[in-house]
Amino acid sequence: MVRQQALGLLLVAAPVLLVVALVLVPALSAILATLRVEVDGRSVLSLANYADFFADPQSRRNLGFTLWTTAVATALLLALCLPLALYLRFATGRLPAVVQGIAVFPLFVPGIIVAYALIRSIGPNGLLATILAAFGIGGYVSPYLGPWGPVIGLVWEGVPLTLLVLLSGLAQVPLPAIEAARDVGAGPVRILVSIVLPLIRNSLLIAFALEFLNIFGAFTLPYLLGPASPEMMGVYMQRTFSDVRDPIAAQTQAVVTFLICAAVGVLYVRAISKSRARGAP
């Protein structure tokens, strides 16, 4: 027993040390760097950098825009993928397999290709504008380089992961329970609310947390599809570090982003822990 425990610890030692070296140590170093300021030639601990961040209107605007984009994109993903996952789980025949193949296709398309395709499709002179003009429909306003540009790209990119997580949870819904509910007169809405949603609650939390973290820290699609101002935090950090050449301000932005994502990460860890305790994905 002791040898098995020792072997288990040895097997997880390498990835744990890698996480500590590549994630925890740099994160702690960045946090300490942002907490130290020079006062009368002495380095003292202070929250001045964070006070400056929240006092700056541009920083607050960029953080608010990031939260808005993340909330809207995540809500749209769950609203789109939950009905699709329900259809794929309970439908029969060949069509669901075809639909699932199409839905997971974006998983294999790099973000830069997604951005280029969307620019060519929804841009001011793109395919959609050309089709509308051919039918005599004018007044098209492209979401490209606007607030909805990143939302569209991030939703398109996030569908496969969200769908697969929800399908994993729906696979644990027992069909006999649904058949029994139908036998006693329960309708589709009642079955969904009383049986399906409670059983996939952890999967919904996992999907929400994963997409929140993925979208909040996104860079490529917001950089290529989003407006010049306001910016999402990933783009804002890169510009502060490379263009403004203010590494401390960029680290402060990174720590604020990290703390928000860590709070959401707690939901993910709790959902995973509950799933493992129940023996379900």
Stockholm file with secondary structure:
# STOCKHOLM 1.0

chainA/1-281         MVRQQALGLLLVAAPVLLVVALVLVPALSAILATLRVEVDGRSVLSLANYADFFADPQSRRNLGFTLWTTAVATALLLALCLPLALYLRFATGRLPAVVQGIAVFPLFVPGIIVAYALIRSIGPNGLLATILAAFGIGGYVSPYLGPWGPVIGLVWEGVPLTLLVLLSGLAQVPLPAIEAARDVGAGPVRILVSIVLPLIRNSLLIAFALEFLNIFGAFTLPYLLGPASPEMMGVYMQRTFSDVRDPIAAQTQAVVTFLICAAVGVLYVRAISKSRARGAP
#=GR chainA/1-281 SS CHHHHHHHHHHHHHHHHHHIIIIIHHHHHHHHHHHEEEETTEEEECSHHHHHHHHCHHHHHHHHHHHHHHHHHHHHHHHHHHHHHHHHHHCCSSHHHHHHHHHTGGGGSCHHHHHHHHHHHHSTTSHHHHHHHHTTCCCCCCCTTSTHHHHHHHHHHHHHHHHHHHHHHHTTSCHHHHHHHHHTTCCHHHHIIIIIHHHTHHHHHHHHHHHHHHHHTCCHHHHHHSCSSSCCHHHHHHHHHHTSCCHHHHHHHHHHHHHHHHHHHHHHHHHHHHHHHHTCC
#=GC SS_cons         CHHHHHHHHHHHHHHHHHHIIIIIHHHHHHHHHHHEEEETTEEEECSHHHHHHHHCHHHHHHHHHHHHHHHHHHHHHHHHHHHHHHHHHHCCSSHHHHHHHHHTGGGGSCHHHHHHHHHHHHSTTSHHHHHHHHTTCCCCCCCTTSTHHHHHHHHHHHHHHHHHHHHHHHTTSCHHHHHHHHHTTCCHHHHIIIIIHHHTHHHHHHHHHHHHHHHHTCCHHHHHHSCSSSCCHHHHHHHHHHTSCCHHHHHHHHHHHHHHHHHHHHHHHHHHHHHHHHTCC
//
